[in-house]
Amino acid sequence: MQQKDGSYKVTFTVDAKKFRADSLGNETLDPLNDFVDVAVLTRKKIDGNWQDVPLYLQKQRIKAGQNKLEVTVKVKTPESGSWPLHQTHRPKPG
């Protein structure tokens, strides 16, 4: 949503859970109250190649369950979604 000053408010909801795995790969739900990297990205052509460019990148406290996040950026983002910048979990084998 465009603001009076020309910036854009980006609002999104994250449903978060944290699991812990034992030595056999059995997972149990673990309490979550962690700081996690939150990013709003746009795509720009750099040296002839399309690349993700962060408009916003900061750690935010994420708790278990639904988290509503609002950030302000200077450029309108073409679409929204969530993708991990790096994988913070190890999938259960098998």
N, CA and C of each residue as an Amber inpcrd file, in Angstrom:
protein
   282
   0.8420000  -1.1700000   0.0000000   0.0000000   0.0000000   0.0000000
   0.8930000   1.2420000   0.0000000   0.6370000   2.1510000  -0.9400000
   1.4620000   3.3480000  -1.0370000   1.0920000   4.3420000   0.0560000
   2.1220000   4.9200000   0.6800000   1.9620000   5.8940000   1.7540000
   2.0150000   7.3080000   1.1660000   1.6470000   8.2900000   1.9610000
   1.6430000   9.6910000   1.5070000   3.0300000  10.1660000   1.0760000
   4.0840000   9.6270000   1.7010000   5.4430000  10.0550000   1.3620000
   6.0200000   9.3150000   0.1480000   5.2100000   8.4500000  -0.4880000
   5.6610000   7.7230000  -1.6760000   6.2310000   6.3450000  -1.3720000
   6.4560000   6.0400000  -0.1060000   6.9460000   4.7120000   0.2530000
   5.7890000   3.7120000   0.2300000   6.1210000   2.4410000   0.4010000
   5.0990000   1.3920000   0.3510000   5.1380000   0.5640000   1.6300000
   3.9740000   0.3060000   2.1880000   3.8630000  -0.5730000   3.3500000
   3.6020000  -1.9830000   2.8400000   4.4460000  -2.9140000   3.2690000
   4.3050000  -4.3210000   2.9020000   3.8760000  -5.0650000   4.1680000
   2.7330000  -5.7340000   4.0890000   2.2000000  -6.4730000   5.2270000
   2.0670000  -7.9350000   4.8330000   2.5440000  -8.8260000   5.6760000
   2.3900000 -10.2440000   5.4030000   2.3390000 -11.0230000   6.7100000
   1.8140000 -12.2270000   6.6240000   1.6660000 -13.0900000   7.7850000
   2.5100000 -14.3440000   7.5940000   3.2000000 -14.7210000   8.6460000
   4.0390000 -15.9160000   8.6350000   3.5050000 -16.8660000   9.6940000
   3.2580000 -18.1140000   9.3100000   2.8630000 -19.1530000  10.2510000
   4.1080000 -19.9640000  10.5660000   4.6390000 -19.8200000  11.7730000
   5.9540000 -20.3860000  12.0900000   5.8600000 -21.5120000  13.1150000
   6.7310000 -22.5030000  12.9170000   6.8930000 -23.6160000  13.8510000
   8.3680000 -23.9580000  13.9080000   8.7780000 -24.5220000  15.0320000
  10.1640000 -24.9460000  15.1880000  10.1510000 -26.3890000  15.6790000
  10.9730000 -27.2070000  15.0510000  11.0640000 -28.6140000  15.4260000
  12.4900000 -28.9370000  15.8310000  12.6240000 -29.9060000  16.7000000
  13.9290000 -30.4200000  17.0970000  13.9430000 -31.9140000  16.7720000
  15.0380000 -32.3900000  16.2110000  15.1660000 -33.8030000  15.8640000
  16.1900000 -34.4650000  16.7790000  15.8680000 -35.6870000  17.2080000
  16.8330000 -36.4400000  18.0110000  17.7960000 -37.1760000  17.0840000
  18.6710000 -37.9850000  17.6550000  19.7070000 -38.6650000  16.8640000
  19.1330000 -39.6650000  15.8680000  17.8620000 -40.0750000  16.0630000
  17.2180000 -40.9990000  15.1270000  16.3630000 -40.2750000  14.0850000
  16.3140000 -38.9640000  14.1720000  15.5220000 -38.1820000  13.2240000
  14.0790000 -37.9770000  13.6390000  13.7140000 -38.4020000  14.8520000
  12.3520000 -38.1770000  15.3530000  12.2000000 -36.7120000  15.7350000
  11.1800000 -36.0780000  15.1930000  10.9800000 -34.6530000  15.4130000
   9.9410000 -34.3920000  16.4850000  10.2160000 -33.3650000  17.3030000
   9.2460000 -32.8910000  18.2860000   9.1380000 -31.3780000  18.1500000
   7.9530000 -30.8710000  18.4320000   7.7230000 -29.4320000  18.3870000
   8.5090000 -28.7650000  19.5000000   9.1810000 -27.6740000  19.1790000
  10.0250000 -26.9560000  20.1280000   9.4960000 -25.5260000  20.2530000
   9.6140000 -24.8960000  21.4270000   9.1720000 -23.5030000  21.5510000
   9.9310000 -22.6050000  20.5730000   9.2430000 -21.6230000  20.0290000
   9.8560000 -20.6950000  19.0790000   9.6530000 -19.2670000  19.5650000
  10.7600000 -18.5650000  19.7530000  10.7700000 -17.1540000  20.1250000
  12.1410000 -16.6230000  19.7160000  12.4130000 -16.6840000  18.3960000
  13.7420000 -16.4180000  17.8580000  13.7500000 -15.2000000  16.9450000
  14.9320000 -14.6130000  16.7930000  15.1210000 -13.5760000  15.7910000
  15.4680000 -14.2530000  14.4730000  14.7280000 -13.9060000  13.4210000
  14.8650000 -14.5270000  12.1090000  15.0330000 -13.4200000  11.0690000
  15.8840000 -13.6510000  10.0580000  16.0250000 -12.6870000   8.9680000
  14.7100000 -12.5740000   8.2100000  14.2280000 -11.3500000   8.0500000
  13.0300000 -11.0630000   7.2590000  13.4650000 -10.1500000   6.1230000
  13.0660000 -10.5010000   4.8950000  13.4960000  -9.7210000   3.7340000
  12.3210000  -9.4250000   2.8210000  12.3710000  -8.2550000   2.1980000
  11.4890000  -7.9080000   1.0850000  12.4260000  -7.7020000  -0.0910000
  12.1870000  -8.4670000  -1.1590000  13.0870000  -8.4600000  -2.3080000
  12.3950000  -7.9020000  -3.5420000  13.1920000  -7.3850000  -4.4550000
  12.7200000  -7.0300000  -5.7840000  13.6930000  -7.6530000  -6.7780000
  13.3450000  -7.6410000  -8.0520000  14.2190000  -8.1880000  -9.0980000
  14.7620000  -7.0230000  -9.9140000  16.0690000  -7.0470000 -10.1620000
  16.7150000  -6.0440000 -11.0010000  17.6570000  -6.7390000 -11.9570000
  17.7760000  -6.1440000 -13.1380000  18.7230000  -6.6730000 -14.1170000
  20.0790000  -6.0290000 -13.8390000  21.0530000  -6.8780000 -13.4980000
  22.4000000  -6.4090000 -13.1780000  23.3680000  -7.1470000 -14.0950000
  24.1190000  -6.3790000 -14.8850000  25.0560000  -6.9670000 -15.8540000
  24.3700000  -7.9830000 -16.7610000  23.1260000  -7.6890000 -17.1550000
  22.3920000  -8.5370000 -18.0800000  21.6880000  -9.7240000 -17.4540000
  21.8080000  -9.8900000 -16.1320000  21.1800000 -11.0230000 -15.4500000
  20.2060000 -10.5250000 -14.3840000  19.0350000 -11.1770000 -14.3040000
  18.0610000 -10.8360000 -13.2710000  18.5390000 -11.3760000 -11.9300000
  18.5130000 -10.5000000 -10.9130000  18.9540000 -10.8910000  -9.5770000
  17.9770000 -10.3720000  -8.5400000  17.8820000 -11.1020000  -7.4160000
  17.1060000 -10.6230000  -6.2790000  17.9070000  -9.5510000  -5.5650000
  17.2520000  -8.4390000  -5.2660000  17.8920000  -7.3320000  -4.5670000
  17.0400000  -7.0090000  -3.3440000  17.6410000  -7.0160000  -2.1420000
  16.8450000  -6.7220000  -0.9460000  16.4790000  -5.2440000  -0.8430000
  15.1910000  -5.0020000  -0.5990000  14.7160000  -3.6560000  -0.2870000
  14.6910000  -3.4590000   1.2250000  14.5620000  -4.5750000   1.9330000
  14.5110000  -4.5780000   3.3980000  15.1130000  -5.8950000   3.8570000
  16.0070000  -5.8500000   4.8350000  16.5850000  -7.0600000   5.4020000
  16.9760000  -6.7720000   6.8420000  16.2030000  -7.3330000   7.7690000
  16.4730000  -7.1570000   9.1890000  15.9840000  -8.3770000   9.9440000
  16.5270000  -8.5790000  11.1220000  16.0460000  -9.6470000  11.9840000
  14.7970000  -9.1580000  12.7190000  13.8120000 -10.0440000  12.8010000
  12.5830000  -9.7500000  13.5420000  12.3110000 -10.9340000  14.4590000
  11.7250000 -10.6520000  15.6220000  11.3670000 -11.7330000  16.5370000
  10.1510000 -12.4630000  15.9780000  10.2820000 -13.7800000  15.8410000
   9.2070000 -14.6300000  15.3520000   8.8560000 -15.6150000  16.4560000
   7.5810000 -15.6940000  16.7710000   7.0850000 -16.6310000  17.7830000
   6.3010000 -17.7320000  17.0820000   6.0530000 -18.8210000  17.7940000
   5.2750000 -19.9210000  17.2330000   3.8760000 -19.4300000  16.8990000
   3.3300000 -19.9110000  15.7860000   1.9910000 -19.5100000  15.3530000
   2.0650000 -18.4080000  14.3220000   0.9770000 -17.6620000  14.2070000
   0.9020000 -16.6190000  13.1810000   1.5570000 -15.3280000  13.6650000
   2.3650000 -14.7490000  12.7990000   3.0600000 -13.4970000  13.0540000
   2.7230000 -12.5350000  11.9280000   2.1280000 -11.3970000  12.2570000
   1.8390000 -10.3770000  11.2470000   2.9970000  -9.3870000  11.2330000
   3.5950000  -9.2140000  10.0650000   4.7460000  -8.3320000   9.9200000
   4.4030000  -7.1860000   8.9830000   4.8860000  -6.0050000   9.3140000
   4.7270000  -4.8260000   8.4550000   6.0770000  -4.1500000   8.3180000
   6.4750000  -3.9030000   7.0880000   7.7170000  -3.1830000   6.8270000
   7.4300000  -2.1200000   5.7730000   8.2790000  -1.0980000   5.7340000
   8.1280000  -0.0120000   4.7670000   9.3360000  -0.0090000   3.8490000
   9.0810000   0.0550000   2.5410000  10.1440000   0.0980000   1.5370000
   9.8970000   1.2810000   0.6090000  10.9200000   1.6810000  -0.1230000
  10.8180000   2.8520000  -0.9990000  10.3180000   2.5190000  -2.3950000
  10.3500000   1.2270000  -2.7670000  10.0000000   0.8030000  -4.1180000
   8.8600000  -0.2000000  -4.0360000   7.9110000  -0.1190000  -4.9800000
   6.8190000  -1.0840000  -5.0280000   7.3670000  -2.4410000  -5.4320000
   6.9780000  -3.4630000  -4.6880000   7.4180000  -4.8160000  -5.0220000
   6.4350000  -5.4300000  -6.0080000   6.9250000  -6.1850000  -7.0060000
   6.0440000  -6.7190000  -8.0410000   5.0980000  -7.8020000  -7.5460000
   5.4990000  -8.5830000  -6.5380000   4.6630000  -9.6460000  -5.9960000
   5.1780000  -9.9820000  -4.6120000   4.4410000 -10.8040000  -3.9090000
   4.9020000 -11.1840000  -2.5870000   4.9440000 -12.6920000  -2.4640000
   5.7140000 -13.1420000  -1.5250000   5.8490000 -14.5570000  -1.2470000
   6.8780000 -14.7290000  -0.1600000   7.1410000 -15.9510000   0.2290000
   8.1770000 -16.1710000   1.2290000   9.0830000 -17.2880000   0.7630000
  10.3550000 -17.0060000   0.8070000  11.3860000 -17.9550000   0.4390000
  12.5010000 -17.7880000   1.4530000  13.0220000 -18.8960000   1.9880000
  14.1290000 -18.7580000   2.9380000  15.3820000 -18.2600000   2.2240000
  16.0620000 -17.2910000   2.8190000  17.3330000 -16.8380000   2.2610000
  18.4000000 -17.9010000   2.4590000  18.2640000 -18.6750000   3.4920000
  19.1160000 -19.8270000   3.7180000  18.2890000 -20.8440000   4.4980000
  18.6090000 -22.0920000   4.3180000  17.8200000 -23.1400000   4.9500000
  18.2090000 -23.2360000   6.4170000  17.2310000 -23.0970000   7.3050000
  17.5090000 -23.1370000   8.7340000  17.1080000 -24.4660000   9.3530000
  16.6460000 -25.3990000   8.5590000  16.2420000 -26.6930000   9.0930000
  16.8150000 -27.8040000   8.2250000  16.8480000 -28.9580000   8.7830000
  17.2710000 -30.1520000   8.0570000  16.0580000 -31.0560000   7.9310000
  15.5970000 -31.3440000   6.7090000  14.4290000 -32.2140000   6.5470000
  14.6890000 -33.6070000   7.1270000  13.6270000 -34.2210000   7.6100000
  13.7130000 -35.5740000   8.1380000  14.0410000 -36.5400000   7.0020000
  15.0800000 -37.3420000   7.1380000  15.4330000 -38.2680000   6.0580000
  14.3730000 -39.3430000   5.8580000  14.3340000 -39.8510000   4.6360000
  13.4330000 -40.9680000   4.3840000  12.3090000 -40.5810000   3.5510000
